[in-house]
C-alpha cells in the first residue's frame, strides 16, 4: 500500500465526517501533539503536489486518538 494520499482520497475520507468540525494534524507518536491546519499550496508540473501548512500547535492529542493511531498505550 502506498504511503502517498491523493487529494481525491483525502476528499473521499473527509466526506464521511462532520464538515463543521475543526481539523488537526497528528504529527509524531513520540511527541503526540495536535497541530492546526493552515494554508493549502499547490505546485504544478511533473513534480506537482499539494502541501498543507501547519498553523500552530493545539495541544497534546487525546488518549483515544493516540490509541486509534496505535501510538502507544492509553
C-alpha positions in Angstrom: 0.0 0.0 0.0 1.3 3.4 -1.0 2.1 5.9 1.8 1.0 8.8 -0.5 -2.5 10.0 -0.2 -4.0 11.8 -3.1 -6.3 14.8 -3.0 -9.1 12.5 -4.3 -8.5 10.0 -1.4 -8.4 12.8 1.2 -11.7 14.3 -0.1 -13.3 10.9 0.0 -12.3 10.3 3.6 -13.4 13.8 4.7 -16.9 13.3 3.1 -17.7 10.9 5.9 -17.2 13.4 8.7 -19.0 16.5 10.0 -17.9 19.4 7.8 -18.1 21.9 10.7 -15.5 20.1 12.9 -12.0 21.6 13.2 -9.2 19.8 11.5 -5.8 18.9 13.2 -2.6 17.1 12.1 -1.5 14.3 14.4 2.3 14.6 13.8 4.6 12.5 15.9 4.0 9.4 18.0 6.9 10.2 20.3 5.6 13.8 20.9 1.9 13.4 20.2 0.5 16.9 19.8 -2.3 18.2 17.6 -1.4 20.9 15.1 -3.8 23.2 13.3 -4.0 23.1 9.5 -3.0 26.3 7.7 -2.7 27.2 4.1 -3.1 24.9 1.2 -0.4 25.2 -1.6 -0.4 23.5 -5.0 2.7 23.0 -7.0 2.0 22.2 -10.7 4.2 20.4 -13.2 5.8 17.0 -13.4 6.6 17.0 -9.6 3.3 18.6 -8.7 1.9 18.1 -5.2 -0.4 19.7 -2.7 1.1 20.9 0.6 -0.9 21.6 3.8 0.9 24.1 6.0 1.0 23.8 9.8 -0.6 26.7 11.6 0.4 26.3 15.3 0.1 23.7 18.0 -3.2 23.0 19.7 -2.1 20.7 22.5 -1.5 17.1 23.4 -3.5 14.5 21.4 -6.3 12.9 23.5 -5.5 9.3 24.6 -8.3 7.9 22.5 -6.7 9.4 19.3 -3.3 8.0 20.2 -4.9 4.6 20.7 -6.7 4.7 17.4 -3.4 5.6 15.7 -1.6 2.8 17.6 0.8 5.4 19.1 1.5 3.8 22.5 -0.7 2.7 25.4 -3.5 4.8 26.7 
